[in-house]
Structure formats: structure tokens, C-alpha cells
Amino acid sequence: MSNLLKRIVVGVILGGLVGLALYIHPVMLFIISLIWITLATLEFLKILSLKQISINRFFMIALNLSIPIIYYFRGSPLIYIGFLFAVFVYALFKQQQYYLVVPYSLFTIFYLGVLPSYLLFLKIWVRSHGLSWLIVLFPVLFTWVNDTAAYAIGSWLGRHKLASKLSPKKTIEGFVGSIIFSIIFSCLYLRAIFPQLSIFLSVIIGIILSIAAQVGDLVESGFKREVGLKDSSTVLPGHGGFLDRVDSLLFTIPIFYYILLYIIIR
């Protein structure tokens, strides 16, 4: 089976699972989120280990999973404060690399605990307000359109490097092209769901989310480039790792969540 065919098959399967999870009861999305957070956390900790930054994977996974679990079962937000305490206590008992363990542990909680949980936050909020599930689907499809446009246009017209030290294949042409297609998609999709939304706001939302997607991709690329990796793992044929599949979404979904709450619906 060719690499392209593998990429298509895996993409269709993953897309189908995510689409189904976004459509039906939040419990399916909750379960998928727990699995994805676990696997992405393992991949990220492996990247850190290549720079001799050692953090216990069971400890980190437990903290990251606690965020969506506490939210889903409506636990007290005060519990989150305990995470900060737990990290410092863990670093003290570890007695090694304290100056690295604390900041990287806190970053990992935010990066792979808080950020991915926003898809679940969005799903539950939309459902509780009786709104269409297509709202939850928007940032996922948007990110796919953005990434596809950046890749296609960059491959076709790309001449000038965007961030050669972080991601050598990304180009300014691809970046601009992704913004243009993202604006078009944003205007068509959002105005179909929210007819009252102005074209101006739709354009601004498209620009903001497109830039966020590119930043999310470059953030992960920076970590991989530092340790000489192309992908976070090879578990998904043609796609790399689980972290590779959500790097842009980690930024677009949380930002869209607050745009929805404070700009679109206010």
C-alpha cells in the first residue's frame, strides 16, 4: 500500500471517528479525548527525553487526564490548583533537574491537558445551549482546510521560507494562501450557521484562526526540530503521530471557543 493511500485511509478513519464523536453524545468525545491526550502526552515526553528532560509519564498522564475528567464530571475547579502543588512536590522528590522539571511539567499540563480539553468544553457548551453540532465541527474542518491550503499552495508556489529553522518546508506563499482559503471558508461556513454575523467579523475570525493554526504547527515543529525528529511518532501511517495530528487544533479550538462565547454569541 502506497504512503498516499495509507494517508488517505487513516485520514478517513480518524475523520469519521471524530465526526461521529462530535455529532453524538459527549461521552464518545470524552473517551476519545482521554485516549488522544494519553498518546500525545507519551509522544511529547519522548521528545523531551531526547533532550535528557525526564518526567514520569504516569504522573504527567494522570495530571493531563484529570483536566477533562474533572470538567466532565463537574468537579470543583479548585482541584486544578492542586496540580501546581503536585508538580512542585514531584520536582522536590525527584531531586534532579528541578529547574527543568517544573517549567516543562507545567507547560505539558497546559499544552496537552488544558488545550485539547477545549474541544470537549466546546461540545458540552454547544449541546447545553441547544445549538447545532456543526458549530463544534467548524474549528476542526477549518484547521483541515487551512493546513491543506498551506501545504498545497506552498508545494505549488512556495519560494520563500517562512521559518526555515523550525519547519524548512513551510513557505510564506503557503502561509498567505492558507489565510485566503481560511477566510473564504470562514465566511461561507459561519454565515451559514450565524446569518447575523457580519462579513467583516467572519474575515477577522478567519485570519485569527489561520494564524493560530500556523503557530500551533510551528510550536510542535520547534520541539521536533530541536531533537532532530520529523514526526512525533510513526504510529499513524502517512500522518506521523497523534501529536502531529492535533498540533494546529490545540490553538484553533480554544481561540474559537472564546470567539464563540464573547464575539459571535453575546
N, C-alpha and C positions, 0 to 999 in steps of 0.2 A: 504494500500500500504506500503510495507516494506521500511525501510530507504534506503537500497541499490537501490531499484527500483526508489525511488524518486530522489536519487542522479544521477542515470543514465538518467532519463527523463529530469531533469533540466539541466544536463550537455549537453545533445544532443541539447536541445532548445537553450541554451546560445551559444554553439559552432556553431550551424547553423546560428544564427544571426550575430555573429562576423565574421564567414567565408564569409557570404554574404556581410557584410559591407566592408570587406577587398577587395572583388572582384569587386564590382560595384563602381559607382561614389563616391568620398569622402564625399559627403553631408550626406550619410547614416551613415558613421563612425563618422562624425561631430556630428550628432544628438545623436547617441548612447553614444558618449564621454561625451556630456553635461549631459545626464541623469545619466550616471555612476559616473561622478565627483560629481554631486549633492548628490546622495545617499551615496557614500563613504565618502564624507565630513560630512554629517549628522551623520554617524556611528562613525567617528573619534571624532567629537565634543562631542558625547555622552560618549565616553570613557574618554575624558578629563574631562568632567563634574563630573564623578565619583571620580575624584581627586580634586574636587572643583576648577577646572580651567574653568572659564566661559567666553566664547567668543560668541558674537552674531552670530547665524547661518546664518541669511540673509546676514550679512556683509561678512562673510567668503565665503559663496557660491558665492556671486556676484564677489568677487575678483578671486576666483578659475575659475569660468566660463569665466571671462574676458580674460584669457590667450589663450585658444583655439579660442575664438571668434575673438580677435584682430588678431591672426595669420591667421585664415581662411579668414577674410575679408581684409587682408593685411594692417592692421593699423600700425601706427608708433611704433617701438619698444620702443621709448622714453616714451610711455604711461606706460610701466611696471615700470619705475622709480617712477611713481605716486603711485604705490601700496605701496612702502616703506613709503612714506609720509602719505598715508591713514592709515596705521597700527599705526604709532606713534600718529597721531591725534586722532584716535579712542581710543587708550590707555589713552591718556591725558583726554579725555572727560569722559571716563569710571571711572577714578579716583580710581580704585581698582585693586589690583594685577598687577600693571604696570610691575613689574619685571617678571611676568609670561605671561601676555597677549602679550607683544611684541615678545619674542622669540618663543612662541608657535604659534602665528599667522603667523609669517614669515616661521616657519617650515611647517605649514599646507599649505601655498601657494606653497611652493616648493614641498612638499610631494604629495599633492592631486590637485595641479593646474598645476605645471610645468611638473612633471614626467609623469602623464598619458597622457598629450598632445603630447608626443613624438610619440605615435602610429599614430596620425593624421599628425604630421610632416613627419614621415617616409612614410606614404601613399601618401601624396601630392608630396614629393620629388621624389619617385619612379615613380609616374604617370607622373610628369613633364619631366622626363628624358626618358620616353618611355620604362621603364623596366618592368619585369614581376611582377604581383601582388603576386606571390609566394615568393618573397623576403620579403614582408610585413608579410606574413603568417609565415615565418621562426621563429622569436622570440616567437611567440605565441605557435606554435607546440613544439618548443624546450623546453619552460618552462613547458609545459604539460608533455613531456617525462621525463624531469628532476625531476619534483615533483612526478610523478608516480613511477619512479625508486627508488627514495629516500624512498617513503612510502612502496613499495613492498619489497625491499631488507632489509629495516630497520625492517619491521614486521617479515621477514623470518629469517634473520641472526643477527639482532641487539642485541648487548650485552653491548656495551659501549656508555654511554650518550655523546652527542655532546655538548649540552648547557642545562643542566638539569634545571637551574633556569629560563630560558626563554621558553623552549619547552621540557618538560620531555620525550616526545615520540621520539624525534629526536636522531638518533644514528650516531656514526662515520661510522659504516658499511653502513648505508643508504646513508650517505654523499659521501663516496668513490664510492659506487655503482652508484649513480646518476651521478658522474663525468664520470665514464666509459661509461655508456649508452649515456650520452650527447656528449661525444667525437665521438662515433660511429655515432650518428645521425647527428652531425655537419659535419663530413666528407662526409657522403653519400648525405646529402641534399645540402650543399653549393657547393660541387664539381659538383653536377648535374646541378646547375644553373651557376656556375662560374668554368668551366673546367680548367681555367688557375690558379686557386687558389691552392697553394701547400698543401700537406697533413699536413706538419708541421704547417702552419698557421691555417688550419682547426682544428687541435688538440688544438692549443693555444686558439682559439676562443671558442671552446667547454668548455675548462677548465675555462676560464674567465667568460663566461656567466653562467656556472653551479654554480660557487662560488657566483656570483651576485644574482642568484635566491635564493640560500640558505640564503644569507644575508638579502634579501628583506623579506623573510618569517620570519626570526628571529627578524627583526626590528619591524614588526607588533606584533609578539608574545610577545615581550618585553612590549609593551604598554598594551596588553590584560592581561598579567600575573600580571602586576602592580596593576590592578583593579579587578583581580580575574575572568576574563571572558575567556571562551573557544573560543567563536566566537564573531565577531564584531556585529552580529545580527543573527536572525533566519529566515530572510525573504526568503532565498533560501533553500528549504528543502534538507537536506543532504550535503549542501555546506557551511552553515553559512551565512555570509553577503556579500555584494558587495565588501567591502574592503578585505575580506578573499580571494576572487577570483582573485584579481589583485595584491596582495602584492609582489609576486615574479616578475610579469611583470613590476612593477614600476621601477625595477632595470635593468632587462634584455633588455627591449626595448630601453631605452636611450643609454645604452652602445653599443648595436648592431648598433644603428643609427650612432654613431661616428666611430665604426669599419668599417661600410659600406662606409662611406664618405672618411675616411683617410687611410684605410688599403686595403680593398677589391677593391674599385674603386678609383684609384688615378692617 
